[in-house]
Amino acid sequence: MSFVNYSSREINCKIVYYGPGLCGKTTNLQYIHKRMDPDSRGKMISLATETERTLFFDFLPLSMGEVRGFKTRFHLYTVPGQVFYDASRRLILRGVDGVVFCADSQLTRMDANMESLENLRINLREQGYDPERIPLVMQYNKRDVNGVASVSELHALLNYRNVPEFESSALTGTGVFETLKSIIKLVLIDLKKGGK
Amino acid sequence: MTPPKGHFILHEKEFEAFQAVLQKLLADSYAKVVFLIDKNGSMLSAAGATSDFDTTSLASLAAGNIAATGGLASLIGEKEFSILFHEGERDNMHISVIDNRLILVVIFDKRSSVGLVRLRVRRADEELSKILHAVDERKSGEEGGGVIEELTEADIETLFK
């Protein structure tokens, strides 16, 4: 649920990066953190295990400038991808305004992608959201490694709503900002509709 | 569960009312700083030595903390743990849930005590809940402002130029 503060003239929205373990959700945020102007982003927080696997969430606050005199702030979160952290994933989805589903393009990870996407739909429903309507963007990550599925295969398997989709390599940054820009647009358009 | 539809709108009047409660709580509890945040981790209002803290990170982590303890509570059949207290060597943190929607964070040192903070927070809780209900009543009337509804795709595009 977005938060509009007329006093400080701010719009705050929450975007969650979802996807299977090791698909590159944290890497997306790290790249955004690295490349954004330090004045436009806050500190990145990672609640991770000693082996740098996300334990609870990563958090990165962004200020994207003004629309109609309102500062827009986006809070980016990742969920822990590993299957057994489902309780934590559900908590992080609370109050979400838009979701980036980060898929791992490697052929060996197709089952994990499908399981994670199904898990997203279940958890969205549990939080009172309609998985058919929430602002959603698909990101097919790790396009730079060997043994990846084609975009058309990924599309057929995962893009059940025919939402915007992007090929990416979060490590090098390819597609990272395109994905972010797309979800921000969808969230703001949805915010406008939700206000009616 | 509260439905996720719509958005939470805070107007000047309620913002000032929140601010007044926080200022009073700050003074009465001898706290260093007090924050009011929503359950998603957005800062609504703050009072005290805010420049000494990374308020954005603090808001996000406090919300995560409340979410995690809420998850623990439901696992043992409790509705929620409405108060959390973290004791540090120098500073302490008292976190409480207001009206099941907002989170009030009080940071204090040895000039105060957990008993005093708890007492003052209880009073602030009632006042903050009243303001929240006033927000709800207004919401069912007019949504106010209309800025969000009037956003155009061209406006949104300007963010990326």
Chai-1 contact restraints between the chains, C-beta under 6 A:
chainA,res_idxA,chainB,res_idxB,connection_type,confidence,min_distance_angstrom,max_distance_angstrom,comment,restraint_id
A,M1,B,P4,contact,1.0,0.0,6.0,A-B,restraint_1
A,M1,B,H7,contact,1.0,0.0,6.0,A-B,restraint_2
A,M1,B,F8,contact,1.0,0.0,6.0,A-B,restraint_3
A,S2,B,H7,contact,1.0,0.0,6.0,A-B,restraint_4
A,F3,B,F8,contact,1.0,0.0,6.0,A-B,restraint_5
A,F3,B,D38,contact,1.0,0.0,6.0,A-B,restraint_6
A,F3,B,S42,contact,1.0,0.0,6.0,A-B,restraint_7
A,V4,B,H7,contact,1.0,0.0,6.0,A-B,restraint_8
A,V4,B,I9,contact,1.0,0.0,6.0,A-B,restraint_9
A,N5,B,L10,contact,1.0,0.0,6.0,A-B,restraint_10
A,Y6,B,H11,contact,1.0,0.0,6.0,A-B,restraint_11
A,Y6,B,E12,contact,1.0,0.0,6.0,A-B,restraint_12
A,Y6,B,G145,contact,1.0,0.0,6.0,A-B,restraint_13
A,S7,B,E12,contact,1.0,0.0,6.0,A-B,restraint_14
A,S7,B,F15,contact,1.0,0.0,6.0,A-B,restraint_15
A,N12,B,S42,contact,1.0,0.0,6.0,A-B,restraint_16
A,K14,B,N40,contact,1.0,0.0,6.0,A-B,restraint_17
A,G42,B,T56,contact,1.0,0.0,6.0,A-B,restraint_18
A,K43,B,S57,contact,1.0,0.0,6.0,A-B,restraint_19
A,I45,B,S57,contact,1.0,0.0,6.0,A-B,restraint_20
A,F59,B,S60,contact,1.0,0.0,6.0,A-B,restraint_21
A,P61,B,T56,contact,1.0,0.0,6.0,A-B,restraint_22
A,M64,B,L159,contact,1.0,0.0,6.0,A-B,restraint_23
A,G65,B,L159,contact,1.0,0.0,6.0,A-B,restraint_24
A,V67,B,D155,contact,1.0,0.0,6.0,A-B,restraint_25
A,R68,B,V147,contact,1.0,0.0,6.0,A-B,restraint_26
A,R68,B,D155,contact,1.0,0.0,6.0,A-B,restraint_27
A,A87,B,G71,contact,1.0,0.0,6.0,A-B,restraint_28
A,L91,B,A67,contact,1.0,0.0,6.0,A-B,restraint_29
A,L91,B,G71,contact,1.0,0.0,6.0,A-B,restraint_30
A,G95,B,N40,contact,1.0,0.0,6.0,A-B,restraint_31
A,G128,B,M1,contact,1.0,0.0,6.0,A-B,restraint_32
A,G128,B,P3,contact,1.0,0.0,6.0,A-B,restraint_33
A,G128,B,P4,contact,1.0,0.0,6.0,A-B,restraint_34
A,Y129,B,P4,contact,1.0,0.0,6.0,A-B,restraint_35
A,K181,B,F160,contact,1.0,0.0,6.0,A-B,restraint_36
A,K185,B,I156,contact,1.0,0.0,6.0,A-B,restraint_37
A,L188,B,I156,contact,1.0,0.0,6.0,A-B,restraint_38
A,L191,B,I148,contact,1.0,0.0,6.0,A-B,restraint_39
A,K192,B,I148,contact,1.0,0.0,6.0,A-B,restraint_40
A,K192,B,L151,contact,1.0,0.0,6.0,A-B,restraint_41
A,G194,B,G6,contact,1.0,0.0,6.0,A-B,restraint_42
A,G195,B,I148,contact,1.0,0.0,6.0,A-B,restraint_43
A,G195,B,E149,contact,1.0,0.0,6.0,A-B,restraint_44
